[in-house]
Amino acid sequence: MATEAEALPLTHIPAVVAGEASINRTILKLAWPVVLERLSISLLSAVDAVLVGHFVGADGLAAVGISALLFWIPLSGALAIDVGSTAVIARDVGAGDESRVQAGLHAAILAGLAWGIACSAAIFTLAPFFVRVMGADAEVRPLGIEYLRAGCLGLPLIMVFYATAGSLRGMGNTWMSMSILVIVNLINAGVTYLLISGTVADLGVRASGIGYATASAGGGLLALGLLVSGAGPLHLDLRRIFVTTRSSFARLARIGLPVGLEEGQFMLAFLVYTRIVAHLGTEQLAAHSLALRSLEVAILPGFALGTAATALVGQSLGAGRPERAEDVAKRVRFFAMCALSVMAVAQFVLSPYIVRLFVDDPEVVETGTKLLRVFSIALPGMAVHASLSGALRGAGDVRFVLGTFTFSAWCVRVPIAALMVFGLGLSVPFVWLAAVTENWTRAALTTWRFRSGKWKSIKV
C-alpha cells in the first residue's frame, strides 16, 4: 500500500460552493436524482414481490420477504461506506486536495469489495441457519435458502456500487448513481421474468435471487466502467486501485462505523416495533405493512435533501467556510420543511386512495388510512431531523447522530409502542403515535445540536 495517492486533476468536479446565488440551485440539483435513486431501490424489491407472487405463490412471496430482511445487515455496512465516503471526499474536494480525493475513492471501493465478499461468504454458508432463525415455515425454508444463496453472490459488486455512489456524491455528482440504479432495476426485472416465467427457464424463487445478483453485479461493474472511461468527475485507473493510504481507511471508518451502527440498531429496533404490532392481529399488521410501503414516496424529499446537505456541508467545511456550511444547512432545512409539509397535507387528504392501490379489504383500508393520517403529523419533524442529520454527518458529527437515533428508537418508539399495546390495549393507530413522538424528538435533538455550533470544529 502506497503512503501517498497519485494526484489527479479535479477539473471535472463541480464547484458546488461557489457563488451565493447558485446555492439553492445546487441543493436542488443534487437532491432530485437521490429521490429517483431511492425510488429505484424501493422498486427493486417491489418488482421481485410482484413476479414471485404471481408465478410462485404465497410460499415464494414469504421466502423472498423473509430473505430480504436478512440483507439488511449487509446493507447497513453499505450505507456506512456510502455516507462515510461522501463526508470524507466532500471535505477533500472542498479543500482542493486532489491526492486525498483519489486515495479516498480507492479506500471506499476496496472497503466495499471486502465487506461484500465477507457478507456473501457468510450468507451463502449460513443461509439455512438464518432462515430458520427468522421463523420460516418448513415449506418456506428451502425457498428462502435458494433465494439467499443466489442473491448473495451479487453483494461484492453492489457494495462497490454503494462505495462509488457515496464518493460521487462527495464530488457533487448524484445523477450518475441514479442512472445506474435505473439500469439495475431493468436488469433485475428482465432477468427475473425470463427465468421465472418459463420464457427461458422456470426456476421459481431462485430466479428472483439470480435476477438480484445479476443486477447487483451489473450496477457495480457499470459504476467502475464509467469511472474508468472518464465519464465521471474523476478518472479511475484500476491498475492503481491499491494506491491509497492508511489514513484514508481510518477516516472512512471514523465516519462510516457510527453510521453503520446507527442503521443497524435502528433496523433492529424497527423489527421489535413490528413484532409489537404483530400482537394486534393479521389485519392490523397488514395495514401497518401497507402503510409503511405507502410512506416511501412521502418521505423521499427529506432524505434526498439530507444527502445533499451531507455533500455541501462537507465541501464548505473543507474549504474553510463554516458560515457557508451553516447557511447551506438552513436552506436545506427550509426546502425539506416545505416539501414534507406539502406531502403531509397530500397524505392526509389522499390516504384512503393511496391504501386502496395495495389492497381492497375494507378493514385494512380503514386502518391503513388512519395510520397515514396519524403519521402526517410526523412529516414536518422528519423534515427537520433528516436535513440537519445530513448536515451533521457532512460535518463528521456522526456520533451525535448515532446517539440521537439510538435514544429515540429504544427510549421513545419501542417503549411507547409497548405501552400502547401491552399496557393500554390500544390499536395500531395509537402505536404509530410512538413513531410520531420519535420523529419530533429527533427533530428537537438535532436542532439543539445544530444551534450549538460544535459540529463546525470537528476534524474529519
C-alpha positions in Angstrom: 0.0 0.0 0.0 1.5 3.3 -1.0 1.8 6.1 1.5 0.6 8.7 -0.9 -2.0 8.6 -3.6 -1.4 9.7 -7.1 -2.9 13.2 -7.6 -5.3 13.6 -10.5 -6.9 16.8 -11.6 -10.3 17.8 -10.2 -11.3 19.9 -13.1 -14.4 17.8 -13.7 -15.7 18.1 -10.2 -18.3 20.9 -9.9 -17.6 23.8 -7.7 -20.7 23.4 -5.6 -19.8 26.0 -3.0 -19.0 28.9 -5.4 -21.4 31.8 -5.5 -24.3 32.7 -3.2 -26.8 32.8 -6.0 -26.1 29.2 -7.0 -26.6 27.6 -3.6 -30.3 27.0 -3.9 -29.9 25.7 -7.4 -27.1 23.4 -6.4 -29.0 22.0 -3.5 -32.0 21.0 -5.7 -29.7 19.8 -8.4 -28.1 17.4 -6.0 -31.3 16.3 -4.3 -33.6 15.3 -7.2 -31.5 12.4 -8.5 -31.4 11.0 -5.0 -35.2 10.9 -5.0 -35.2 8.9 -8.2 -32.4 6.7 -6.8 -34.4 5.8 -3.6 -37.5 5.2 -5.7 -35.4 2.7 -7.8 -34.3 0.9 -4.6 -37.9 0.6 -3.5 -38.9 -0.6 -6.9 -36.3 -3.3 -6.9 -38.0 -5.2 -4.0 -41.5 -4.4 -5.3 -40.8 -6.0 -8.7 -39.4 -9.1 -7.0 -42.5 -9.4 -4.9 -44.9 -9.0 -7.8 -43.1 -11.5 -10.0 -42.7 -14.1 -7.3 -46.2 -13.7 -6.0 -47.6 -14.1 -9.5 -45.5 -17.1 -10.7 -44.7 -18.9 -7.4 -47.4 -18.0 -4.9 -47.6 -17.3 -1.2 -44.8 -19.6 -0.1 -42.4 -18.0 -2.5 -43.5 -14.5 -1.5 -43.0 -15.3 2.1 -39.5 -16.7 1.3 -38.4 -13.6 -0.5 -39.9 -11.3 2.1 -38.0 -13.0 5.0 -34.8 -13.3 3.0 -34.9 -9.6 2.0 -34.9 -8.7 5.7 -31.7 -10.7 6.1 -30.0 -8.5 3.5 -30.5 -5.5 5.9 -27.2 -6.2 7.8 -25.0 -6.1 4.7 -26.9 -3.0 3.5 -26.2 -1.4 6.9 -22.5 -1.7 6.1 -23.1 -0.4 2.6 -24.7 2.7 4.0 -21.8 3.2 6.3 -19.3 3.1 3.4 -21.7 5.3 1.3 -22.2 8.1 3.8 -18.6 7.8 5.1 -17.1 8.3 1.6 -19.5 11.2 0.9 -18.4 13.0 4.1 -14.7 12.4 3.7 -14.4 13.1 0.0 -16.6 16.2 0.2 -14.1 17.6 2.7 -11.2 16.9 0.4 -12.9 18.3 -2.6 -13.7 21.5 -0.6 -10.1 21.7 0.4 -8.9 21.1 -3.2 -6.8 18.2 -2.1 -6.6 16.1 -5.3 -4.4 13.4 -3.8 -6.7 12.7 -0.9 -9.8 12.6 -3.0 -8.2 9.9 -5.2 -7.0 7.9 -2.1 -10.4 8.2 -0.5 -12.1 6.9 -3.6 -9.8 3.9 -3.7 -10.2 3.2 0.0 -14.0 3.3 -0.3 -14.0 0.9 -3.3 -11.7 -1.6 -1.5 -13.6 -1.4 1.7 -16.9 -2.0 -0.1 -15.5 -5.0 -2.0 -14.1 -6.6 1.2 -17.3 -6.1 3.1 -19.3 -7.6 0.2 -17.1 -10.6 -0.1 -17.4 -11.3 3.7 -21.2 -10.9 3.7 -21.6 -13.1 0.6 -19.5 -15.9 2.2 -21.4 -15.7 5.5 -24.8 -15.7 3.9 -24.1 -18.5 1.5 -22.7 -20.7 4.3 -25.2 -19.9 7.0 -28.4 -19.5 4.8 -30.2 -22.5 6.4 -29.5 -21.1 9.9 -30.6 -17.6 9.1 -33.9 -18.8 7.5 -34.6 -21.0 10.5 -33.9 -18.2 13.0 -36.4 -15.9 11.1 -39.1 -18.4 11.9 -39.9 -19.5 8.4 -42.3 -22.5 8.0 -41.0 -25.8 6.8 -42.4 -25.2 3.3 -40.8 -21.8 3.0 -37.3 -22.6 4.3 -35.9 -24.3 1.1 -37.2 -21.5 -1.0 -35.6 -18.9 1.3 -32.3 -20.7 1.2 -32.4 -20.8 -2.6 -33.1 -17.0 -2.8 -30.4 -16.1 -0.3 -27.6 -18.3 -1.9 -28.4 -16.9 -5.3 -28.9 -13.3 -4.3 -25.8 -13.0 -2.1 -23.5 -13.7 -5.0 -24.0 -10.1 -6.2 -23.1 -8.5 -2.8 -19.4 -7.8 -3.5 -20.2 -5.7 -6.6 -23.3 -3.9 -5.2 -21.1 -2.8 -2.3 -18.6 -1.4 -4.8 -21.6 0.5 -6.3 -22.5 2.0 -3.0 -18.9 3.0 -2.3 -18.7 4.6 -5.7 -22.1 6.3 -5.3 -21.1 7.8 -2.0 -17.8 9.0 -3.4 -19.6 10.6 -6.4 -22.0 12.5 -4.1 -19.0 13.9 -2.2 -17.8 15.2 -5.5 -21.2 16.8 -6.2 -22.4 14.2 -8.6 -25.7 12.4 -7.8 -27.1 11.8 -11.3 -24.7 9.1 -12.2 -25.7 6.7 -9.4 -29.3 7.4 -10.1 -28.9 6.5 -13.7 -27.1 3.3 -12.8 -29.9 2.2 -10.4 -32.5 2.7 -13.2 -30.5 0.2 -15.3 -30.1 -2.1 -12.3 -33.9 -2.2 -12.0 -34.3 -3.0 -15.6 -31.7 -5.9 -15.4 -33.4 -7.3 -12.3 -36.9 -7.2 -13.8 -35.7 -8.7 -17.1 -33.6 -11.5 -15.8 -36.1 -12.5 -13.1 -39.0 -12.5 -15.6 -37.1 -14.6 -18.2 -36.1 -17.2 -15.5 -39.3 -17.4 -13.6 -42.0 -17.2 -16.3 -40.8 -20.1 -18.4 -39.7 -17.9 -21.2 -36.1 -19.1 -20.8 -36.4 -21.3 -17.6 -38.8 -21.9 -14.7 -36.5 -21.6 -11.7 -39.1 -20.4 -9.2 -37.7 -18.3 -6.3 -34.2 -18.9 -7.4 -34.9 -16.8 -10.5 -35.5 -13.8 -8.2 -32.2 -14.4 -6.4 -30.3 -14.7 -9.7 -32.0 -11.5 -11.0 -31.0 -9.6 -7.9 -27.4 -10.9 -8.1 -27.1 -10.2 -11.8 -28.5 -6.7 -11.4 -26.2 -6.0 -8.4 -23.1 -7.2 -10.3 -24.2 -5.1 -13.3 -24.5 -2.0 -11.1 -21.1 -2.4 -9.6 -19.4 -3.1 -13.0 -21.2 -0.2 -14.6 -20.1 2.2 -11.9 -16.5 1.1 -12.2 -16.7 1.2 -16.0 -18.0 4.8 -16.1 -15.2 6.0 -13.8 -12.5 4.1 -15.8 -13.8 5.6 -19.0 -13.5 9.1 -17.7 -17.3 9.7 -17.9 -17.4 10.6 -14.2 -16.0 13.6 -12.4 -12.8 11.7 -11.6 -10.9 9.2 -13.7 -10.2 5.8 -12.1 -7.2 3.8 -13.0 -7.9 0.2 -11.8 -4.2 -0.6 -12.1 -3.6 1.8 -9.3 -6.6 0.8 -7.1 -4.3 -0.2 -4.2 -2.7 3.2 -4.2 -4.2 4.7 -1.1 -3.3 5.5 2.4 -4.0 4.0 5.9 -5.3 7.4 6.9 -7.9 7.2 4.2 -9.2 3.9 5.6 -9.1 5.4 9.1 -11.1 8.5 8.1 -13.6 6.4 6.3 -14.0 4.2 9.4 -14.4 7.2 11.8 -17.4 8.3 9.8 -18.7 5.0 8.5 -18.7 2.9 11.6 -21.1 5.1 13.6 -23.4 5.4 10.6 -23.4 1.6 10.2 -24.2 1.1 13.9 -26.9 3.8 13.6 -28.6 2.0 10.7 -28.1 -1.5 12.2 -29.5 -0.7 15.6 -32.4 1.2 14.1 -33.3 -1.7 11.9 -33.3 -4.0 15.0 -35.5 -1.6 16.9 -37.9 -1.4 13.9 -38.1 -5.2 13.9 -39.0 -5.1 17.6 -41.6 -2.4 16.9 -43.1 -4.5 14.1 -43.3 -7.6 16.4 -45.2 -5.5 18.9 -47.7 -4.6 16.1 -48.0 -8.3 15.2 -49.6 -8.9 18.6 -52.6 -7.0 17.4 -53.6 -9.5 14.7 -53.2 -10.1 11.0 -55.4 -7.2 9.7 -53.7 -4.6 11.7 -50.3 -6.0 10.8 -51.3 -5.9 7.2 -52.4 -2.3 7.5 -49.1 -1.5 9.2 -47.1 -3.1 6.4 -49.0 -1.4 3.6 -48.9 2.0 5.3 -45.1 1.7 5.6 -44.9 0.9 1.9 -47.2 3.9 1.1 -44.9 6.2 3.1 -41.9 5.6 1.0 -42.7 8.3 -1.5 -43.8 10.9 1.0 -40.5 10.8 3.0 -38.2 10.8 0.0 -37.7 14.5 -0.4 -36.5 14.9 3.2 -33.8 12.2 2.9 -32.7 13.3 -0.6 -32.2 16.9 0.7 -30.3 15.4 3.7 -28.0 13.7 1.3 -27.4 17.0 -0.5 -26.6 18.6 2.9 -24.0 15.9 3.7 -22.1 16.7 0.5 -22.4 20.5 0.6 -21.7 21.0 4.3 -18.6 18.7 4.0 -17.3 20.7 1.0 -18.0 24.0 2.7 -16.1 23.0 5.8 -13.3 21.5 3.8 -13.0 24.9 2.1 -12.7 26.6 5.5 -16.2 28.2 5.2 -18.2 27.3 8.3 -20.6 30.2 7.8 -21.4 28.8 4.3 -21.9 25.4 5.8 -24.4 26.8 8.3 -26.2 28.7 5.5 -26.4 25.6 3.4 -27.9 23.6 6.3 -30.6 26.2 7.0 -31.6 26.4 3.3 -31.8 22.6 3.1 -33.9 22.5 6.3 -36.3 25.1 4.7 -36.6 23.2 1.5 -37.3 19.9 3.4 -39.9 21.6 5.6 -41.7 23.0 2.6 -41.6 19.7 0.7 -42.7 17.4 3.6 -45.4 19.8 4.7 -46.9 19.6 1.3 -46.6 15.8 1.4 -48.2 15.8 4.9 -51.3 17.6 3.6 -51.5 15.4 0.5 -51.1 12.3 2.5 -53.8 13.3 5.0 -56.3 14.0 2.2 -55.4 11.2 -0.2 -54.6 8.4 2.3 -57.8 6.3 1.5 -56.9 6.2 -2.2 -53.3 5.5 -1.5 -54.1 2.4 0.6 -56.6 1.1 -2.0 -53.7 0.9 -4.5 -52.4 -2.0 -2.5 -55.5 -3.7 -1.0 -59.3 -3.9 -1.3 -60.1 -5.3 2.2 -62.3 -2.6 3.9 -60.9 -3.2 7.4 -57.3 -2.9 6.2 -58.1 0.2 4.1 -59.8 1.9 7.1 -56.9 1.1 9.4 -54.2 2.0 6.9 -55.9 5.3 6.2 -55.8 6.1 9.9 -52.1 5.2 10.1 -51.2 7.5 7.2 -53.2 10.4 8.7 -51.5 9.9 12.1 -48.1 9.9 10.5 -48.8 13.1 8.6 -48.2 14.9 11.9 -44.6 13.5 11.9 -43.6 14.5 8.4 -42.5 18.2 9.3 -40.5 16.8 12.2 -38.9 14.2 9.9 -38.0 17.1 7.5 -36.1 18.8 10.3 -34.1 15.8 11.5 -33.5 14.4 8.0 -32.0 17.6 6.8 -30.0 18.5 9.9 -28.8 15.0 10.4 -27.4 15.1 6.8 -25.7 18.3 7.6 -24.2 16.9 10.8 -22.9 13.8 9.0 -21.3 16.0 6.4 -19.5 17.8 9.3 -18.4 14.5 10.7 -20.6 14.7 13.8 -21.8 11.1 13.2 -21.5 10.0 16.9 -24.1 12.5 17.9 -26.5 11.4 15.1 -25.9 7.8 16.2 -26.7 8.7 19.8 -29.9 10.5 18.7 -31.2 7.6 16.6 -30.3 5.1 19.3 -32.0 7.1 22.1 -35.1 7.9 20.1 -35.6 4.3 18.8 -35.1 2.4 22.1 -36.2 5.0 24.6 -39.1 6.6 22.8 -40.5 4.5 19.9 -40.3 1.0 21.4 -41.4 1.8 25.0 -44.4 3.9 23.9 -45.4 1.2 21.4 -45.2 -1.5 24.1 -47.2 0.7 26.5 -49.9 1.3 23.9 -50.3 -2.5 23.1 -49.5 -4.3 26.3 -50.3 -1.7 28.9 -53.3 0.1 27.5 -54.6 -2.5 25.0 -54.9 0.1 22.2 -54.9 -0.4 18.4 -52.2 0.2 15.8 -53.0 3.9 15.1 -52.1 4.6 18.7 -48.9 2.6 18.3 -48.0 4.8 15.4 -48.1 7.8 17.8 -44.8 6.3 19.1 -43.3 6.9 15.7 -44.7 10.5 15.6 -43.2 11.2 19.0 -39.8 9.7 18.0 -39.5 11.9 14.9 -40.3 15.1 16.8 -37.8 14.0 19.5 -35.1 13.6 16.8 -36.0 17.0 15.3 -35.6 18.7 18.7 -32.2 17.0 19.5 -30.7 17.7 16.0 -31.9 21.3 16.2 -30.3 21.7 19.6 -27.0 20.3 18.3 -27.1 22.3 15.1 -27.6 25.6 17.1 -24.7 24.7 19.4 -22.3 25.1 16.6 -20.0 22.4 17.9 -20.2 20.5 14.6 -18.3 23.3 12.8 -15.0 22.4 14.5 -15.0 18.6 14.1 -12.0 17.2 12.2 -12.5 14.5 9.6 
